[in-house]
Amino acid sequence: MKKVLIITYYWPPAGGPGVQRWLKFVKYLRDFDIEPVVYAPENPSYPLVDPEFEKEIPENVQVIKKSIFEPYALASIFSKKQTKTISSGIIATEKDQNFLQKLMLYIRGNFFIPDARKLWVKPSVKFLRKFLQQENIDTIITTGPPHSLHLIGLNLKENLSITWLADFRDPWTQIGYHSKLRLNKKSQKKHQELEKKVLETADKIIVTSFTTQQEFQKKAIKPVHVITNGFDDFYQYGILKKDKNFTFSHIGSLLSGRNPKVLWQVFSELIREDEEFKKVFQLKLVGAVSETVLKSIKNAGLSAFLKQIDYVKHSEALQLQKQSQVLLLLEINRQETRGIIPGKLFEYLQAKMPILAIGPQSWDAEKILKETNAGKYFDYKNKKELKLHILELFRLFKKNKLEGNGRNIGKFHRKSLTEELAKLLK
């Protein structure tokens, strides 16, 4: 059985979407004659924690943990709230940032390149050089963000005769929050140089979206492969009762820019125009929500209809998806977010309830929605069409006929995706 070392920052008990991709790959790799070995930090500073994920680690999988110096832990002495939001990627808009936020972003962007986990690179390389030789492992995988883990792979590749696969769960210099890091010209150039070197040196490159594949292919020497995120088997529940209300739910973080004012305006208009709609409408937001988004919702007169729930365990999030009437998929309206396919989309597919997506033009998520017939996509300018669609959903809700019509979703199951990965590794 082929042994492969997976170098990851996010590992149980980390919560959120970042941990799930490689936890699920590790879960199924043995089915394809590959033995995973995991290398992760011993004392990480995770913005979200979900101990339930620890139950999904396969029996007897070797997990090596080494200590890491966490600047975020030090920064939290000054402001726990600001540290947590920045490490989660929830960055306020320029006009809403206070002095402390601006200072922390400047330090994060210019003194920690490519990110705050850069101090883990040297000690990890030193340890893993010996470990790989002792264990006779000739294939490694690095997954980012944090993209500093790709620098571990780069150093190991330059010093050992190994095959290196670099997995990008998100873009590097093209990710939405990159432009908010208050980078000076020297720092921006450094990011671009490191990204280019990783893309040119890695033996194989995996990305999670079609747009990122196109962008990276311009910089990479070798083919760039797409393996999207996916869904796994749901936790077993008893009979779940659907929400009695006409509930629109968003499961996951809502960044400052992920703020579809057009949707809030449509909801507001329908509440004023339709008494039936007003009686049953509910907006449910589960997870961290930026103050900018909450302010927009309040300004639209929706506060009385908002149910806000803090971060919940993954199993509870899946349950909330199954109980909702409509699932919201929202993305920042910027060109650089076209290649972001939120991991929740795939779990939404298995929940089999209508998906309402609002995002940038030519968004990769739109392609998957069309392919699976699981929902409708609108850009930020489609107010009239958006309103008509919500009215149609409401009509079906009143007749108790509101349901999803997803098809051909099997290829997004985590085991099918792991089979694609195994082919690349072999």
HUQUI-V781341 format. One line per field, one symbol per residue. ss: DSSP state (A for helix, B for strand, O for the rest). psi: psi as a letter, one per 20 degrees, with the letter a starting at -180 (. if undefined). burial: 1 if it has 24 or more other C-alpha atoms within 12 Angstrom, else 0. A space follows every 50 residues. Layout:
# HUQUI-V781341
ss: ???
psi: ???
burial: ???
This chain:
# HUQUI-V781341
ss: OBBBBBBOOOOOOBOOAAAAAAAAAAAAAAAAOBBBBBBBBOOOOOOOBO AAAAAAOOOOOBBBBBOOOOAAAAAOOOOAAAAAAAAOOOOOOAAAOOAA AAAAAAAAAAAOOOOOOAAAAAAAAAAAAAAAAAAOOOBBBBBBOOOAAA AAAAAAAAAOOOBBBBBBOOOOOOOAAAAAOOOOAAAAAAAAAAAAAAAA AOOBBBBOOAAAAAAAAOOOOOOBBBOOOOBOOOOOOOOOOOOOOBBBBB BOOBOOOOOOAAAAAAAAAAAAAOAAAAAABBBBBBOOBOAAAAAAAAAO OOAAABBBBOOOOAAAAAAAAAAOOBBBBBOOOOAAAOOOOOOAAAAAAA AOOBBBBBOOOOOAAAAAAAAAOOBBBBOOOOAAAAAAAAAAAAAAAAOO OOOOOOOOOAAABAAAAAAAAAAAAO
psi: pppppooqgoqpkqarhhhhghghghhihhikkpoqppprqhlrnphqpn hhhhiipqpjppoppqqqpohhhghihhogghgggghijnpqqgijprgg ggghhggghiinpiaijhiigghgggghggghghilpjpqpqprqpihhh hggggghiiqnrpppppohqreijqgigijjlprhggghgghgggggghh hqhqpprirhghggghhhhqhrqpqporraqrpqqprbpppqphrnpopp orqorgimnnhhghggggghghhohgghhipppppoappqhgghghgghj kjhijpopprprqghhghghghiqgpppopqpmqhijhjoophhghhhgh hlqppopparqkphhhghgghikiaqqqriilgghgghghhghhghghjk jorqkqqlihijqhhhhhggghghh.
burial: 00111111111111111111111111111101011111111101111111 00110111001010110101111010000001111111111110001000 11111111111111111111111110011001000011111111111111 11111110010111111111111111111111100011001101111111 11111111111110110011000111111111000000000010111111 11111111111111111111100000110111111111111111011001 11001101001111111111111111111111110111111111111111 11111111111111111110011111111101000110111011001000 01111100101111111111110110
